[in-house]
Amino acid sequence: MTKQTSGVASAGPNRRRDGEPLGANSEIGRKLKQYYDELVSDEVPDRFAQLLSQLEQAEPEQQKD
């Protein structure tokens, strides 16, 4: 009896025929990267920027004490 193998088996245990090393996980990774890129490109809310500015001004005063 001979064992037949498909193209998937010869590509390795974690590879699909289309060359994606992680299969469905590759799509999840792409979606996460897209979501992260959108978050990074968002502007800082005005209130948060004001709080950061106040913190930066308070730090030199604390270092003098």
C-alpha positions as CSV (number, residue, x, y, z in Angstrom):
1,M,0.0,0.0,0.0
2,T,1.4,3.4,-0.9
3,K,0.7,6.6,0.9
4,Q,-0.3,9.6,-1.3
5,T,0.4,13.1,-0.1
6,S,-1.1,16.3,-1.2
7,G,0.7,19.6,-1.8
8,V,-0.3,20.7,1.6
9,A,1.7,18.0,3.4
10,S,4.9,18.7,1.4
11,A,4.7,22.4,2.3
12,G,5.1,21.6,6.0
13,P,2.7,21.2,8.9
14,N,1.9,24.9,9.3
15,R,1.8,26.0,5.6
16,R,-1.2,26.1,3.3
17,R,-1.1,25.7,-0.4
18,D,-1.3,29.5,-1.0
19,G,1.9,30.0,1.0
20,E,0.3,31.5,4.1
21,P,2.4,30.1,6.9
22,L,-0.4,30.5,9.5
23,G,-3.6,30.1,7.5
24,A,-6.5,31.8,9.3
25,N,-4.1,33.3,11.8
26,S,-2.6,35.4,9.0
27,E,-5.9,37.0,8.4
28,I,-6.3,37.7,12.2
29,G,-2.8,39.2,12.2
30,R,-3.6,41.5,9.2
31,K,-6.8,42.7,11.0
32,L,-4.9,43.4,14.2
33,K,-2.2,45.3,12.4
34,Q,-4.9,47.3,10.6
35,Y,-6.6,48.1,13.9
36,Y,-3.3,49.1,15.5
37,D,-2.4,51.3,12.6
38,E,-5.7,53.1,12.9
39,L,-5.2,53.6,16.7
40,V,-1.7,55.0,16.2
41,S,-2.9,57.5,13.6
42,D,-5.7,58.8,15.7
43,E,-5.2,62.3,17.2
44,V,-4.8,62.7,21.0
45,P,-8.0,64.1,22.5
46,D,-7.7,67.8,23.6
47,R,-8.4,67.0,27.2
48,F,-5.7,64.3,27.3
49,A,-3.2,66.7,25.7
50,Q,-4.0,69.4,28.3
51,L,-3.4,66.9,31.1
52,L,0.0,65.9,29.6
53,S,0.9,69.5,29.3
54,Q,0.0,70.1,33.0
55,L,2.1,67.1,34.0
56,E,5.1,68.3,32.1
57,Q,4.8,71.7,33.8
58,A,4.5,70.1,37.2
59,E,7.6,67.9,36.8
60,P,10.2,70.7,36.8
61,E,8.6,72.1,39.9
62,Q,8.8,68.8,41.7
63,Q,12.5,68.4,40.7
64,K,13.3,71.7,42.4
65,D,11.9,70.6,45.7
